[in-house]
C-alpha cells in the first residue's frame, strides 16, 4: 500500500511539474508572439513611409525640376515638333 501511495504522489508531482513547464512554455511563446506583432506593426509603418518617399522621389514635378536644373533640358519649341502618321 505504501508503495502505491509513493507511486501516486510521484505521478502527481510529475504531472504538476509538467503543467508548470507547459504554462511556462506557453507564456514564453505568447511573449514572443507579442514581440513579433509589435515588429510587424513597426515594419508596416516603415513600409508606408517608404512608399510615401518613393512617390515623392518619382513625382513628375520633381523629375521635371531635375531635368531643367541639372541636365539643362527644355521642352521642344513648336518648330522642333514633328508629327508622323497623323489622321488624314
QUICORVEN-V151548 format. One record per pair of residues at least 12 apart in sequence whose C-alpha atoms are under 10 Angstrom apart, sorted by sequence separation. I is the first residue (numbers start at 1). J is the second residue. If there is no record, write none. Layout:
BEGIN
i=(I	I)
j=(J	J)
END
This chain:
BEGIN
none
END
